[in-house]
């Protein structure tokens, strides 16, 4: 049986960061956050994005069914493909129920100007809501303004934008990076580590860098011997790790990564004849399969940044907005399940092998039931026919 335990307490080393108020609202962001349940309010501790009261435009779409359009910035890795599949699956459920009329997607393949053009095309063709994984924190702000002028709400996931007219469904990437850096320090005590970042310029990379930098200050025994970009892509990650090992003969005790490529990192060490280090990141089907095949040759700690846990709340938040529910903040943060070496058996399924890079585990229970999402809205309501029980088993 798989399970996911959600952490609810912020790290004691993190402090509440001030967030600016917006004059258009009676309550400041700080006041809104203070009014949230503690398990949600704590997620904003040291969140490095700007949080303000929601500034959604007056929505031009009338009663449904509505047309939902999704802008993907990059689909060059299994995680992004799995996310797109999950978003489409959920959209089809709402289409079958008559809530949505259509769902479509574009892919900019890492080209921000192309993503801007594609989003503008969504506006011109009259999409009722636009969802996106932004390829830039600031680069899409102008086209988001264009959407707002047209009365089209924009909802992002896996990377927040700075335009306050969008609603960001996000995680505290500072905290995620800090927690993994702290875990390395606590388990290793001291040692050399390699840092493998994601796509340079992606919105969450800068947030993660800030969180890791803070963790390294608090873990002085850790020494970063190299920082490289693996682009959250299997082949690229393995290649840059192999290159780094070839030029760094000293022992490497840990690898800090933020992607789903822990298996590739481990294989790079094995192929280089080096001792397997402790690797952070997000759990994946091939990582779990590799662990099952090599129980003494895979060391992991991290969290479950999974496609289902990204697409699930984003689509539901988008539908809530179309149905007239009013988000309180421009950025809605959610908790991520932590996964340690001792938890791997809870996430593993028999279909997972070291070759199943396109499979991602799921939790047996909905991490984001309506009771978690409701406090973020002024007038919350469930979004039938959504039912987490319909989430496909990875072995299905």
N, C-alpha and C positions, 0 to 999 in steps of 0.2 A: 504494500500500500504506500502511495506517495502522500506526503503532507507538506504543508508550508507553515512555519511559525512566523507570524509578523511581530517585529519588534515595535514597541510603543514608546520607549523612553529615548530622548535625545542624549547624545554623549555628554557626560558631565563637563567635558572640556570645551564644549561649545556654548556660546552665550547668545542671548536674544539680540538680533541685529535690528536697528531702526529701519523702518521702511517709510517712504514718503506718503503723505496724504494727498488726496485729489480734491480740489475745491468743488468739483461737481457733485460730490457726495456729502451727506451729512456726517458720516462716520469716516474716520481715517482708516487706512489699512491696518495700522496697529490695533485700533479698537475692534475692527472686524476679526482679526486673528485672535485677539484676546477672548472674543466671544465664541470661538470654535471649541469643540471638545479638545481636551488636552492632547490626545493622541494625534490630532491633526495640527493643532497649534504648534506643537513641538517640532513638526517637520519644517517650519520656517526658520528655525534657529540657524543663523549663518547661511541662509540661502543667499547666493550672490547675485541673483537676478533682481530686477526692480519689481516690487509688488505694490500695486495701487488698487483702489476700488475699480471694479469693472466699468469699462467705458464702451460697451457695445453700442453700435449704431442702432437707430430705429430700423427694425427689420422690415424689408419690403415684401417678403414672402407672405402670402395669405395662408389660408388653411391648406393642409396637406392633401394629397401626398406631395413630398418635396424631392427635389433633385439634389443629391449630395455628390460633390466632386472632390477628389483627393489628389493632392500634389505631392509626389514623392521626389525627394532630392537625389536619391542614390539607391539603386537596387543591386549593387555589386557584391552582396554577401548573402548567405543563407538566412540570416536573421531578418534582414529587410524584406526578403521575399516572403518569409513566413508571416511577417507582420502584414504585408499587403494581402496575403491570403486570408488572414484572420479578419481584417477590416472588411474585405469583400464578403466573407461569410456572414458577418453580423449585418452588413448592409442588406444582403439578400433576405435575411430573416425579416427585417423591417419592410422590405419590398413586398414579400409574400403576405405580410399583415396589412398592407395598404398604407403604411406610415410613410415610406419613401416610394417615389415613382421610378427612380433611376440612380445608379451609382456608376461613376467612371473614374479613371485614374490616368495620370501622366507621370513620366519619369524623366527628370532632368539630367540624370547620370553625372552628378557632381558639378554641373554647370549652373551657377547661380543666375546669370542673365537669362539662360534658357528657362529656368524655373519661373522667373518673373514673367517672361512672355507667356508661359503656359497658364499661370494664374490669371493673367490679364485676359486670356482667351476664355477661361472659366467665367470671368465677370461678364465678358461680352456676350456669351451664349446664355446667360441668365441662370446660372446655378443658384440654388437657394441657400446653400451653405458650402463653404470651402474648408476642407481639412487639409493639413499638411505636416510633413516633416521638413522643417525649414533647413536649407543649406547654409544659411547665414543668420546670425543674430540680428543684424541691422539691415542687411541687404534687401529684404523684402518689405521694409516698412512703408515705402511709397506705394507699392501695389496693394498692400493691406489698406492704406488710406483710400485707394481707388475702390476697393471692395466695400469699405464702410460708406463711401459716398453713394454707392449703388444700393445700400441697404442689405448687403450680404455679410453675414458674420463669418469670421475666420477662427478656426480652432486648430491649435498646433499640438504636437506630441513629440517626445524625444528630442527636445531642444526648444527653449523659449525664444520668442522674438521680443524686441524692445518696444514695438508699437503697442501702446496700452489698449488699442481698440480690438486687439486679438485676445482670445482666451487661450492660455497655455495650460495644457494638461501635462504635468511635469513631475519630476522627482528631484529631491535635493541632491544634485550631483556633487556639490561641495562635500556634503556629509558622507555620501557614498564613497568618494575618493578618500576622505579623511579616515573613515572606518576601516577601509582596506589597508591604508598605510599604517594605521594603529595596530591592526591585526598582525601585519608583518613584524612590526617592532616588538609586540608582546610575545610572539612565538619565537622569533629569531634572537631577540635581545640585541644583537649587533650583527653586521654582515654587509656584504655588497649586494646591491639590487640593480636590476635593469628596469627602466620605466618604458612601457609600450603604450603610447597614446593612440587615440583613434584618428579620424580624418582631420588634418590640420585645418583650422578655421571653422569647424563644425561648432554650433552653439554650446554644446555641453563640454567640449574639450577644455575651454578656458576655465569653466567652473570647476572641472575635475582637477585641473592643474593647481588652482588656488587651494582646494581642499587637501591635495597631496602635499603641497608646500607646507601647510600648517601642520600636517601630521609629521612631516620630517623634522620640523622644529621641535616637536614634542618627543620624537624618537631619535635622539642624536646618535645612537649606535648604528643607524642605517646610513650607508654610503652609496649614493647613486653613481654608478660607473658609466652609464649611458642612458640617453633618452632618445627614443626612436618613434616613428609613426608606423603602426601596423595597419592603419586604415580600417580596422575592424573587419579585415578580410583575411581568410585563412592563408592563402599563398603568400601574401605580402607580409603577414605577421611572422610566419615561419622563416621567410627569407631574411628579414631584418634581424631576427634573433640569431640565426646562424651566422650572419655577417658580424654581429656584435661579439659573439662567442669567439670567432676566429681572430678578432683583434684585442680581446681581453682575456689573457691567460689566467688571471686571478680567479679564485673560487667565486662563484655566484651563488648566493644563498637564497635569493628571492627574486621574483619577477612580479612587478605591479602592472597589471593590464586592466582595461575597462571593457574588454570585449568578450566574445564567446569562444575565444581561440585557445583556451588553456591546454587542450590536447595537442595542438600544433606546437605550442611553446615547449611542452614536455617532450615531444618527439624530437625537437631541435636539440635539446640537451642530450637525449639518448643517442642520437645520430652523431653528435660531437664527442661522445665518450665522456660526457661530463655528468656529475652527480645531479640528480633531479632536484630542483629547488621547490620551495613553496610558491605557488602561483595563485594570484588573485584573479578575479573576473566574474563573469556571469556564467552560471551553469548551463550546460548544453547536452544534447543527446549523445554526441560523439565523445564529449568529456566523460560523461557517465559510463558510456560503453567502454572507453579506454580504462577507466578506473576498475570496472568489473573484470576486465581482462588482465589488468596489471594492478592488483590491490596494493602491492607494496611499492609500486613505481609511479604513483600519481598523488601529488600533494596539493590540496585546494582549499581556499577560503574565499568567500565573496558573498554575492547576493544573486537573486533570481530576477535579472532584467530580461524578461521573456516577452516574446511577441504577443501572447495572449494578454499579458498584464499591461501592454501598451495600447493595443487596439481596442481592448474591451472598454476602459473608461473614456477614451477619446470619442468613440462612436456614441456612447450613451450620453455624454455631455453635449455632443452636437445635437442629438435628437431632443434632449431636454430644452435646449435653446430654441429650436424650431417650434417646439410645443408651447413656448411662451414663458418658460421658467427663467428666472433672472439670476445669473451668477453674481456672487458678492465681490469677488476679486478677479483681477485679470490673470492670476496664476493660481491654479488649483493643484496642490501637492498631494501625492499619495505615497504610502509606505511600500517598501520593497522587502520581500522575505529574505532573511539572511540564510546563508547555506555554508556550513563548515564541513570539514572532513567527516565528522561523525554523522552528518545528515545525508550523505550521498545515497545511502541505501533507501531512504525515504522517497527520493526523487527518481531513482532508477526504475526502468521498465525493461522487460525481457527483449523487446525489439531493438533496444539500443546497443550499438556496437561502436567501435572506433571509427567506423566509416559512415555513421548516420549523422553527418553534419547538418542535414536539413531537418532533423527532428529536435524538438524542444519539449521539455517536460512541462506538465501543468500541475497545479495544486489541486487536491481533491475537493476543496471548498473554495467558494468565491472569495477572493481577497478583498473585493470591493463591492459588497452588497449595497443596496440602496441606502442603508443606514449610515454608510461611510460617505456616500456622495451627497446625501440630502443636506447636511449642514452648510455646504457651499452655495446653496441656492436660497433665495428669498421665499420662493413658493414651490418647494420641491414636490415631486411626484414620480412614481415609478414609470418605467418606459416599457410596457408590454409590447411585443411578446418576449422581451429579453428574459432568458433563463440560463444561468451559468451551467446548468446540468446538460445543456445541448452542446457544450464545448467538446470538440472531438478529442478522444483519447489519442495520444501520440502514436499508439500502436494500432489504432483503428484502421 
